[in-house]
């Protein structure tokens, strides 16, 4: 009978960012067992986890209710792939409900007044209906924000490898504790997080073109290797039969602009690599907001043509410092010279 046992209903909640009077919360409604990542997995356990990560069954058009610490409730509807988004203004000061790190705690659940919920509960597919989450609201102590790419910027990924074969191998066959961060990256990011005061709690935002399926994997990687806590912004992975309208702007550029518009008084340091299109996105944003970008740091990847192209772009860019660096220590020196870190 266990072969025919149906998976429970769960809500995956992603760590996002909000504002003093604005909620921006993402997640996904799924029929699945909660996924557990742990250290020192066997190869079989890693492959099994990876398979389960991508073999998801979404709950289409689910009604989701978000409840804040003070009891205030909001409702939204998931799309045809189970993704839900709360992107709404609120008439209260959300900062008053944040913790010491600037995170707003909340929980989400399925709408219990809905007939689909009643049916799922009758089938014993809902044992609990309270899924915790948190959203960053940068504290007043923040001096600037940091927006960073993940692949080949802080994690060795191999995006420039032939047919991206190294990306596939690393994703499917390596557990998060076996993935290597780039040398000095975590300590550099901790310095940026602490800022010039040493206690700034500058917000950190992590971008990637990876699918949302890898959210928990990447979250574990960042925590395990000592990177500062921050929102992780991924994307819906397109398939040949996906009818979702294509974005007008690439995912990373769209997220960059969304963050910068979300915090109009904040300046940012942007960090990426020379392997993909980070330089193009960052330059476009700097041109649009010339007074908001303090610096652009780009890690050099092992690809001669791409490196030469980025060097040429950096040499002619005058809006803000744009550095191509081989190691974190060069970016650390530059940031310290400019008084952004201690």
C-alpha positions in Angstrom: 0.0 0.0 0.0 2.9 2.3 0.6 3.6 2.3 -3.2 0.3 4.1 -3.7 0.6 6.5 -0.7 0.1 10.1 -1.9 2.7 12.7 -1.1 1.7 15.4 1.4 0.9 19.0 0.5 3.8 21.4 1.4 4.7 25.0 0.8 8.4 25.7 0.0 9.1 29.2 1.1 12.1 31.1 -0.3 14.1 33.7 1.6 13.3 37.0 -0.1 13.5 40.7 0.6 10.8 43.3 1.6 10.6 47.0 2.5 9.3 49.0 5.4 5.8 49.1 3.9 6.1 46.4 1.2 5.9 42.6 1.2 7.8 40.6 -1.5 7.5 36.9 -0.6 8.0 34.0 -3.0 7.4 30.2 -2.6 5.9 27.2 -4.3 3.1 24.8 -3.5 4.1 21.1 -4.0 3.0 17.6 -3.5 6.2 16.2 -2.0 8.0 15.0 1.0 10.1 17.8 2.6 13.6 17.5 1.2 16.5 17.0 3.6 20.1 17.8 2.8 22.8 16.7 5.2 26.6 16.6 5.3 28.7 13.6 4.1 26.0 12.0 2.0 26.8 8.9 0.0 26.8 9.2 -3.8 23.5 7.3 -3.9 21.9 9.7 -1.4 23.2 12.7 -3.4 21.8 11.4 -6.7 18.5 10.5 -5.1 18.2 14.0 -3.5 19.0 15.6 -6.9 16.3 13.5 -8.6 13.8 14.4 -6.0 14.8 18.1 -6.4 13.7 18.1 -10.0 10.9 15.5 -10.0 8.4 17.8 -8.3 4.6 17.8 -8.6 3.2 21.3 -8.3 -0.2 22.2 -6.9 -1.7 24.4 -9.5 -3.7 27.5 -8.6 -3.4 26.8 -4.8 -4.8 29.5 -2.5 -2.1 30.6 -0.1 -2.5 32.6 3.1 0.4 34.6 4.7 0.3 35.5 8.3 2.6 38.0 10.0 3.8 38.0 13.5 1.1 40.4 14.6 -1.7 38.3 13.1 -2.2 40.3 9.9 -3.2 38.0 7.0 -2.8 38.3 3.2 -3.9 35.9 0.5 -2.6 35.1 -3.0 -3.1 32.4 -5.7 -0.3 30.2 -7.0 0.2 30.0 -10.8 -0.1 26.8 -13.0 3.4 25.7 -11.8 2.6 26.2 -8.1 4.7 29.4 -7.7 3.1 32.0 -5.5 4.2 35.7 -5.0 3.1 38.3 -2.5 4.1 41.6 -4.0 1.9 44.1 -2.1 2.1 47.4 -0.2 1.0 47.3 3.5 -0.3 50.0 5.7 2.0 49.2 8.7 5.6 49.5 9.7 7.1 46.0 9.0 10.4 47.0 10.6 8.8 46.8 14.0 8.3 43.1 13.5 11.9 42.2 12.4 14.5 40.3 14.4 18.0 41.5 15.3 19.3 40.6 11.8 16.6 42.5 10.0 14.5 39.5 9.0 10.7 39.6 9.1 9.3 36.3 10.3 6.0 35.0 9.0 4.3 31.7 8.1 2.2 30.6 5.1 -0.5 28.0 4.8 -3.1 26.7 2.4 -6.5 28.5 2.6 -8.5 26.2 4.9 -11.8 27.6 3.6 -11.1 26.1 0.2 -12.7 22.9 -1.1 -9.4 21.6 -2.4 -7.9 21.9 1.1 -10.8 20.0 2.6 -10.3 17.2 0.1 -6.6 17.0 0.7 -7.1 16.9 4.4 -9.6 14.1 4.1 -7.0 12.2 2.1 -4.6 12.8 5.0 -2.3 14.7 2.7 -2.1 17.7 5.1 -0.8 17.0 8.6 0.3 20.6 9.3 -0.6 23.8 7.6 2.0 26.2 9.0 5.2 26.7 7.0 7.7 29.3 8.4 9.6 31.9 6.3 11.5 35.1 6.6 12.1 38.2 4.4 14.9 40.7 4.8 14.3 44.3 5.5 17.7 46.0 5.7 18.3 47.7 9.0 19.0 51.4 9.4 22.6 50.6 10.1 23.1 49.4 6.5 25.7 51.5 4.7 25.2 49.9 1.2 23.9 46.7 -0.3 25.8 43.9 -2.1 24.4 42.0 -5.1 26.3 38.9 -6.1 26.2 36.2 -8.7 26.7 32.7 -7.4 28.0 30.5 -10.3 31.8 30.9 -10.8 31.6 34.0 -8.6 31.5 32.4 -5.2 31.0 28.7 -6.2 33.2 26.7 -8.6 30.5 25.7 -11.2 32.1 25.5 -14.7 29.6 27.5 -16.6 32.1 28.1 -19.4 32.9 24.3 -19.7 32.1 22.5 -23.0 28.4 22.0 -23.3 28.3 23.0 -19.6 29.2 19.4 -18.7 31.0 20.4 -15.6 27.8 22.2 -14.4 25.8 19.1 -14.8 28.3 16.9 -13.0 28.7 19.3 -10.1 24.9 19.6 -9.8 23.9 16.0 -10.0 26.9 14.2 -8.4 28.3 16.6 -5.7 26.7 17.3 -2.4 26.8 20.9 -1.2 29.5 20.2 1.4 31.8 18.8 -1.4 31.4 21.9 -3.6 34.2 24.4 -3.5 33.8 28.1 -2.9 36.3 30.4 -4.6 39.3 31.2 -2.4 38.7 34.1 0.0 35.1 34.7 -1.2 33.3 34.0 2.1 35.7 36.2 4.2 35.4 39.0 1.7 31.6 38.9 1.8 31.7 38.9 5.6 33.8 42.1 5.5 31.2 43.6 3.1 28.4 42.5 5.3 30.0 44.2 8.3 30.9 47.3 6.3 33.2 50.2 7.4 31.6 50.3 10.9 32.2 46.6 11.5 28.5 46.2 12.5 26.6 47.6 9.5 24.7 44.4 8.6 24.7 45.4 5.0 22.2 43.4 3.0 23.5 40.6 0.8 21.6 39.4 -2.3 22.5 36.3 -4.2 21.5 35.9 -7.9 21.7 32.8 -10.1 20.2 31.5 -13.3 19.8 28.2 -11.6 16.2 26.9 -11.2 14.2 27.4 -7.9 14.5 23.6 -7.5 18.1 24.1 -6.3 17.1 26.7 -3.7 17.7 24.5 -0.6 20.9 23.1 -2.1 22.4 26.6 -2.6 21.1 27.8 0.8 23.0 24.9 2.4 26.1 25.7 0.4 26.2 29.3 1.5 25.6 28.4 5.2 28.1 25.6 5.2 30.9 27.7 3.8 30.3 30.7 6.0 28.8 33.3 3.6 26.5 36.0 5.1 22.8 35.2 5.2 20.8 36.8 2.4 18.0 36.4 -0.1 18.7 33.8 -2.9 17.0 34.8 -6.1 16.7 32.0 -8.7 14.3 31.5 -11.7 11.6 29.3 -13.1 13.4 26.7 -15.3 11.9 26.9 -18.8 11.0 23.7 -20.7 10.2 23.2 -24.4 6.5 22.8 -23.6 6.4 25.7 -21.1 3.7 28.3 -22.1 4.9 30.9 -19.6 5.5 34.2 -21.4 9.1 35.0 -21.9 10.6 37.8 -19.7 11.2 41.1 -21.4 14.5 41.3 -19.6 16.9 38.5 -18.7 16.3 37.1 -15.2 19.4 38.6 -13.6 19.0 42.0 -15.0 15.3 42.0 -14.0 16.2 41.0 -10.4 19.0 43.6 -10.2 16.6 46.4 -11.2 13.9 45.1 -8.9 16.3 45.2 -5.9 17.6 48.7 -6.8 14.1 50.1 -7.2 13.0 48.4 -4.0 15.6 50.4 -2.0 15.8 53.9 -3.7 18.1 55.4 -1.0 20.6 52.6 -1.0 23.9 52.3 -3.0 25.3 48.9 -4.1 28.4 46.9 -4.9 27.9 44.4 -7.7 29.9 41.2 -7.9 29.9 38.7 -10.8 32.3 36.9 -13.1 33.6 37.2 -16.7 32.1 33.9 -17.8 28.5 34.9 -18.7 26.7 38.3 -19.1 27.2 39.7 -15.6 29.3 42.6 -17.0 26.7 43.6 -19.5 23.9 43.6 -16.9 25.9 45.4 -14.3 27.0 48.1 -16.8 23.4 48.6 -18.0 22.2 49.1 -14.4 25.1 51.5 -13.6 24.3 53.5 -16.7 20.7 53.7 -15.6 21.5 54.5 -12.0 25.0 56.2 -12.2 24.9 57.5 -8.6 23.8 54.2 -7.0 26.6 51.8 -7.9 29.8 52.1 -5.9 31.8 49.4 -7.7 31.6 46.4 -10.0 33.9 43.4 -9.2 34.2 40.6 -11.8 36.0 37.4 -11.2 38.2 36.2 -14.0 37.4 32.8 -15.4 39.6 30.5 -17.4 38.4 31.6 -20.8 40.8 33.8 -22.8 38.3 35.3 -25.2 35.8 36.2 -22.5 38.5 37.7 -20.3 39.9 39.9 -23.1 36.3 41.1 -23.8 35.7 42.1 -20.2 39.1 43.8 -19.9 38.2 45.9 -22.9 34.8 46.8 -21.4 36.3 47.6 -18.0 39.0 49.9 -19.5 36.4 52.0 -21.2 33.9 52.2 -18.4 34.0 55.4 -16.3 30.7 55.5 -14.4 32.1 53.6 -11.5 35.2 51.4 -10.8 34.9 48.1 -12.7 37.6 45.6 -11.7 38.5 42.2 -13.2 40.1 40.3 -10.4 41.8 36.9 -10.2 41.5 36.5 -6.4 39.3 38.0 -3.7 42.3 39.8 -2.1 42.5 42.3 -4.9 38.8 43.2 -4.4 39.4 43.4 -0.6 42.3 45.8 -1.1 40.2 48.0 -3.4 37.2 48.0 -1.1 39.4 48.9 1.9 41.1 51.7 0.0 37.7 53.2 -0.7 36.6 52.9 2.9 33.8 50.4 2.4 35.3 47.8 4.7 37.6 47.8 7.7 
